[in-house]
């Protein structure tokens, strides 16, 4: 079971949390979670926090559990929101996301991490020269103090490729291709976003993420096909 599935940070007892407190509570596991994403999930009827007489949202233990289920289903199993909603309507919240989905994905084993440069080198067995080369070709941010799961994956992949003679200078086309793809997906999602509508901004963000997963699936399938054809 992924470590994240065993952690269930929730308010104790009958406590009710504000949006800010929920974001703080889940920050370690979901550092990119935002007000707009929560508003969007609420607009899509995936979560339903209580409202005070003044209109402020308050999250109970059950609300946080439900939110965690939704976020983990998206992250670990790439479930679209429609599938998550259908599952919740039929089965409610399952405590272990790995027990309710059979669709594996490349990020299903990714855990939240926060590493300094020395820790990144220790975890990946990369040397300073490789990190500097990745920075020089725009694959790592220069001057970063801490690195997360994405950087850890990038460096691990770079190490494996470098062992076979493919160094960052050979992989610039990969970075530029990703940048073009990200621009394309943001362009598709942008019309769904409105600066003054937090739910709409969350919808645009989720749409771009879901399209990215579909694009990643297509890329992997096409790459496997081309490799097999070459053999």
N, C-alpha and C positions, 0 to 999 in steps of 0.2 A: 504494500500500500504506500502511495506517496506520502512523504512526511506531512505535507500540507493537509492531507485528508484527515490526519489524526489530530490536528490542531483545530480547536473550535473556540476561538476567542469570542465570547458572548457576554452581554451584560448579566450581572448576577441578580438572582431573584426577580423582583418585579420592577427593577430599574428601567427607566426609559432614557434613551440616548438621543441627542441631537444629531443632525447630519455630520457636523464637524467631529463629534465624538466617535461616530461610526467610522469616518475616514481615518481618524487617528488609530482606532482599534484594529483596523484591517490594513494599515499602511505597510507593515512588514511583508505580508503575503501579497498584497495588491497595491504596490506603490503608485501605480498610475490611475487608481480609482479616483473619480472626481465627482463634484456636485452634479455636473451635467449628466454623467452616466447614471447616477442614482435617480435623477429626475426622469430620465428616459425609461429606465426599467419600471419606474412607477407608472409612467404614461402607458407603457405596454402591458400593465396589469400583472407584472411578474412579482412585484412587491407592493405592499399597501400599508405603509406606516400610519399610525394614528396622527390626527391633527389636534393641536390644542385650540382653545377658543380663539386664540390670536392667529391661528393658521400655521403655526410652526409644526414641522414634522417631528415625531417622536418614535424611536425604534425600540421594540421590545426584544427579549431573547428570541422569540419565535421569528420576528422580522429579520434579525441578524442571521439566524440559521438558514432562513429561506434565501437571503441575499448571498450567503456563502455558497449555497447549493448552485444558484444561478451562475455565479462568477466562476466556480470550479468546473461546472459543466461546459462553459464557454472555453475556458483556458485549457483544461486537461483532455476534453473529448471533442472539442470543436462543434458542440451542438449549436445549431441555429436557435434563435429565441423561440421560434414556433414550436420546435421539438421540446424545448425546456418547458414551455407553458403547458403543452399537452401532457408531459410526464407529471408535472405538478398537479394538474387537474385530476389525473387518474390515480397517482400514487402518493402525492405529497412529497415531503422532503425525506430523502434517504441520507443517512449519516455518512455513508461511504460512497463517494462519487464513482469509485472504481467498480463497485458492485452493480451499477445500473447501466453501464455503457460498455459496448464491445468494440467501439471504433477507436483503435489506437492512432496516435499521431506523433509527429516528430518532437513536439514539446510536452508530451505526456509525462516525461520524467524530469522536466525542468522544475527546480525548486528555487524559491526566492533566495538570493545571495547578495552579500555586500562585502566586497573584497577590496583591500588596498592593493597597490601594485605588487608588493612582495607576495601577498596572498594569491594574487592572480598567477604569478609565476610559479608559485608552489603547487597550485592546483592543476596547472596545465603542463608543467615542466618546460615552459617556454623560457627563453633567455631574453635579456634586455635588448639584444640586437633585433630579434624577431618582433618584439613589441614596438620598438622604434620604427621598424619598417612598416608595420601595420598602420602606425600613426601617419607616417609620411605618405602613404597611399590612401588615407582617408577612411580606413576600416576601423580604427579606434580613435577616440577623441584625444587630441593632444592636451596634456596638462590635467587629465582627469584625476581626481583624488580617490574616488571609489568606482568600482565596476560591479555591474549586475549580471544577471543570468545570460543576457544576450551577448555581452562582451566575453563571458566565460565560454559560450558556445563558439563564438568567432575565433577565439585564440586556440581552443582545442582543435577546431577544424583546420586552422592555419598550420598548426604543428603537424597534424597528420599529412597534410598536403606537402609541407616543406620536407618531410621525411622522404617523399618520393620525387623531390626536385621541383615542386610547384611552389614558388615563393610568392609573397604578396605582389611583387611587381608583375607577375604573370596573371594575376587575378583581378586586375583593375576593371576588366570588362564585366566581371561579376558585380562589382560595386556600382558601376555606372548603369548596368541593367536594372539593378534593384532600385536605384534612384528614379529611373524612368518609370518603372512599374508603380512605385509609391506615388509619384506625381499623377499618374493615370488614375489610380484608385481614389486619391484625394479629390481629383476633378469630378469623378463620378459621384462621390459621396457629398461633395460640397453643396449642391443644390438642396440637400435635405437639412442643411444647417442654417440657422438664423441667429445673428449675434445676440439678440435679446431674448432668445428662447433656449433655456438650458436643456430642456428635454430634446429639442431638435438638434442641438449640438451633440448630445449623447447619442442620438440616433445616427447621426452622420459618422461619429467615431466607431460605433458598433458595426455599421454597414461596411466601412473601410476595412475593419478587422476581419469580418466574415468574407469579404471579397478577396482579401489577402490570403486567407486559408485556402480558398478555392483555387487561386492562382498558384499557390505553392503546391497543391496537389497535382495540378496540371503540369507544372514544371517538372516535378519528380517523375511523373509518368512518362513525359516526353523524353526526359534524360535517360531513363531506363531503356526505353524503346530504342533510342539512338545508340546506346552502348551495346545492347544486344545485337542490333543490326550490324554494328561495326565488327562484332565478333564472328 
